[in-house]
């Protein structure tokens, strides 16, 4: 077994054997039109002029150039257009949109807001998402992590999607996204676990220069979580040449490992304090590399 050497290439941190960005938007600010935001249902927050993204037709685009964005938003002066499936009808709302070119996990929260919020995904301007996209997700959220704020996560296919904020005030939306490839996507439980799986066919995740098919594992954390060390390995119970990738969107980092233990992989990382999204993928070194694996993992 050769030693492990971590090094940073752009936003990708490799941990290999010898063989082998943050954006921000000032979104949802009031416009200069003096509009009262009088909605079709007559529900108005009269605290100020309507935000520019009061209506879905004027939804503010979220850039996906970086893995995370902090988006300033306000519902002051907004009308109530699309009822949150998990919230109270008639609550003022504002709209954001983003367009995926590949299947990804998309995460957002409003932790730190001073008033209660509802946050939810919509598949169109008139249809809020209500069904689960993957186990343990949340397509609509209020009162997340024991707070009055929201935390949503969804597995979404390529195309245009909407994120809607409902509430009675201002909030910063912490938005994160991570690619997952074409294989299965599963939730990774807290503590130690050893999930098994099989990869086959062609892959779609190339963040670590891997060419094979992949399966992905994800989890999210809460504001009060203390963080700690994450370790993942395919060093036992695996019958093909693997590459592991760990995406940490909140820090714009992807950690990659190839050949830490023969042709198998092991990756470790410090998970920071607080809320966020994390995605680990078991990938093959090339298109010909796929098969059965055991993922030995430990997460805080």
QUIHUDA-V526060 format. One record per residue. N is the residue number from 1. D_LAST is the distance of its C-alpha to the last C-alpha in whole Angstrom. Layout:
# QUIHUDA-V526060
n=<N & N>
d_last=<D_LAST & D_LAST>
This chain:
# QUIHUDA-V526060
n=<1 & 2 & 3 & 4 & 5 & 6 & 7 & 8 & 9 & 10 & 11 & 12 & 13 & 14 & 15 & 16 & 17 & 18 & 19 & 20 & 21 & 22 & 23 & 24 & 25 & 26 & 27 & 28 & 29 & 30 & 31 & 32 & 33 & 34 & 35 & 36 & 37 & 38 & 39 & 40 & 41 & 42 & 43 & 44 & 45 & 46 & 47 & 48 & 49 & 50 & 51 & 52 & 53 & 54 & 55 & 56 & 57 & 58 & 59 & 60 & 61 & 62 & 63 & 64 & 65 & 66 & 67 & 68 & 69 & 70 & 71 & 72 & 73 & 74 & 75 & 76 & 77 & 78 & 79 & 80 & 81 & 82 & 83 & 84 & 85 & 86 & 87 & 88 & 89 & 90 & 91 & 92 & 93 & 94 & 95 & 96 & 97 & 98 & 99 & 100 & 101 & 102 & 103 & 104 & 105 & 106 & 107 & 108 & 109 & 110 & 111 & 112 & 113 & 114 & 115 & 116 & 117 & 118 & 119 & 120 & 121 & 122 & 123 & 124 & 125 & 126 & 127 & 128 & 129 & 130 & 131 & 132 & 133 & 134 & 135 & 136 & 137 & 138 & 139 & 140 & 141 & 142 & 143 & 144 & 145 & 146 & 147 & 148 & 149 & 150 & 151 & 152 & 153 & 154 & 155 & 156 & 157 & 158 & 159 & 160 & 161 & 162 & 163 & 164 & 165 & 166 & 167 & 168 & 169 & 170 & 171 & 172 & 173 & 174 & 175 & 176 & 177 & 178 & 179 & 180 & 181 & 182 & 183 & 184 & 185 & 186 & 187 & 188 & 189 & 190 & 191 & 192 & 193 & 194 & 195 & 196 & 197 & 198 & 199 & 200 & 201 & 202 & 203 & 204 & 205 & 206 & 207 & 208 & 209 & 210 & 211 & 212 & 213 & 214 & 215 & 216 & 217 & 218 & 219 & 220 & 221 & 222 & 223 & 224 & 225 & 226 & 227 & 228 & 229 & 230 & 231 & 232 & 233 & 234 & 235 & 236 & 237 & 238 & 239 & 240 & 241 & 242 & 243 & 244 & 245 & 246 & 247 & 248 & 249 & 250 & 251 & 252 & 253 & 254 & 255 & 256 & 257 & 258 & 259 & 260 & 261 & 262 & 263 & 264 & 265 & 266 & 267 & 268 & 269 & 270 & 271 & 272 & 273 & 274 & 275 & 276 & 277 & 278 & 279 & 280 & 281 & 282 & 283 & 284 & 285 & 286 & 287 & 288 & 289 & 290 & 291 & 292 & 293 & 294 & 295 & 296 & 297 & 298 & 299 & 300>
d_last=<27 & 27 & 25 & 22 & 23 & 21 & 24 & 24 & 26 & 27 & 23 & 22 & 21 & 22 & 20 & 23 & 26 & 29 & 30 & 29 & 25 & 24 & 27 & 28 & 31 & 33 & 33 & 35 & 37 & 41 & 44 & 47 & 49 & 49 & 48 & 47 & 45 & 47 & 45 & 47 & 46 & 47 & 44 & 43 & 42 & 45 & 43 & 44 & 44 & 42 & 40 & 40 & 38 & 39 & 40 & 38 & 41 & 40 & 37 & 35 & 34 & 30 & 30 & 28 & 29 & 25 & 22 & 22 & 24 & 25 & 28 & 30 & 31 & 34 & 35 & 38 & 41 & 40 & 41 & 39 & 40 & 37 & 35 & 32 & 31 & 29 & 31 & 34 & 37 & 39 & 36 & 37 & 35 & 35 & 34 & 32 & 32 & 31 & 32 & 30 & 31 & 29 & 26 & 23 & 20 & 21 & 19 & 20 & 20 & 22 & 20 & 22 & 26 & 28 & 29 & 28 & 27 & 27 & 26 & 27 & 28 & 31 & 33 & 36 & 38 & 39 & 36 & 33 & 30 & 29 & 28 & 25 & 24 & 21 & 19 & 17 & 19 & 21 & 24 & 25 & 23 & 24 & 22 & 19 & 16 & 19 & 21 & 24 & 23 & 21 & 19 & 20 & 19 & 22 & 22 & 26 & 29 & 31 & 33 & 33 & 31 & 31 & 29 & 30 & 30 & 31 & 32 & 34 & 33 & 32 & 28 & 26 & 24 & 21 & 22 & 20 & 21 & 20 & 22 & 21 & 24 & 27 & 25 & 23 & 20 & 17 & 14 & 11 & 9 & 6 & 6 & 9 & 12 & 15 & 16 & 20 & 22 & 25 & 26 & 30 & 32 & 32 & 29 & 28 & 25 & 27 & 24 & 24 & 28 & 27 & 30 & 29 & 27 & 24 & 21 & 18 & 14 & 13 & 10 & 11 & 9 & 12 & 13 & 12 & 8 & 8 & 6 & 6 & 7 & 7 & 10 & 12 & 16 & 19 & 21 & 22 & 23 & 24 & 28 & 28 & 27 & 24 & 22 & 19 & 18 & 15 & 16 & 14 & 17 & 16 & 17 & 20 & 18 & 18 & 17 & 20 & 20 & 23 & 25 & 22 & 24 & 27 & 27 & 23 & 20 & 17 & 15 & 12 & 11 & 10 & 8 & 10 & 10 & 12 & 12 & 13 & 13 & 12 & 14 & 14 & 18 & 19 & 23 & 26 & 28 & 31 & 32 & 34 & 30 & 29 & 28 & 26 & 22 & 20 & 16 & 14 & 10 & 7 & 4 & 0>
